[in-house]
Amino acid sequence: MLRAEQDTSTRRVVLTLLKTRGALLVSEMAKSLQITEMAVRRHLNTLERDGLIRSTLVRQAVGRPSLIYELTEQADNHFPKNYQNLMLDLLHELDEIDAQAATGTLSTVDTLFEGRKQKMLMKYAPRMKGKNLAERVAELAEIQNSNGYMAKVEEDASGHYVMHEHNCPITEVAHAYQQACHCELALFQELLGTDVERTECLAKGGQRCTYRIKS
């Protein structure tokens, strides 16, 4: 059982390595993972059999051709995504907007995202009750991590909290609709009860989403 868990963990690391660095040779993966090339090939064989990676033969200037490995489209499902929940939320909001439109009240995409924000506020606000700011920030990071954002909190030199989100499960939506980012920022401010500033954004080409939280 322990060996099986270790194998699964190593294969997960291989997938993450290919996700963050792109296509790699066996030798490059072995060096990064600090395991033998034989061990790497064993994991690659399993991942390729499961349809999560593909190999391509590449010719080099010197020596024999080598196989280079990369993720398949199927592998993308093994990384945090939240499209399904988001789209379901938006569709529910669309139903309500249609009902409003029937009475002559026109709605916009802004209204749709605002409605989703209000539902998330109702869902998460109870978790903030009775907590001080530090505890609320920690709770928010836990909420975001449960939704796949890979959040981490630290304090800066001025004593303010800084939350980094290393993954955005709704990046494509945020690229198309900046309202998603605006509503998320507003949600954070209301849940924390303090000023929050976004200083970096994945949807705008940043390496991560970073929020500076006034203490």
Buried (B, 14 or more C-beta within 10 A) or exposed (E): EEEEEEBEEBBEBBBEBBBEEEBBBBEBBBEBBEBEBEBBBBBBEBBBEEEBBBBEEEEEEEEEEBBBBBBBEEBEEBBEBBEEEBEEBBEBBEEEBEEEEEEEEEBEBEBBBBBBBBEBBEEBEEBBEEEEBEEBBBBBBEBBBEBBBBBBBEEEEEEBBBBBBEBBBBBEBBBEBEBBBBBBBBBBBBBBEBEBBBEBBBBEEEEBBBBBBBB
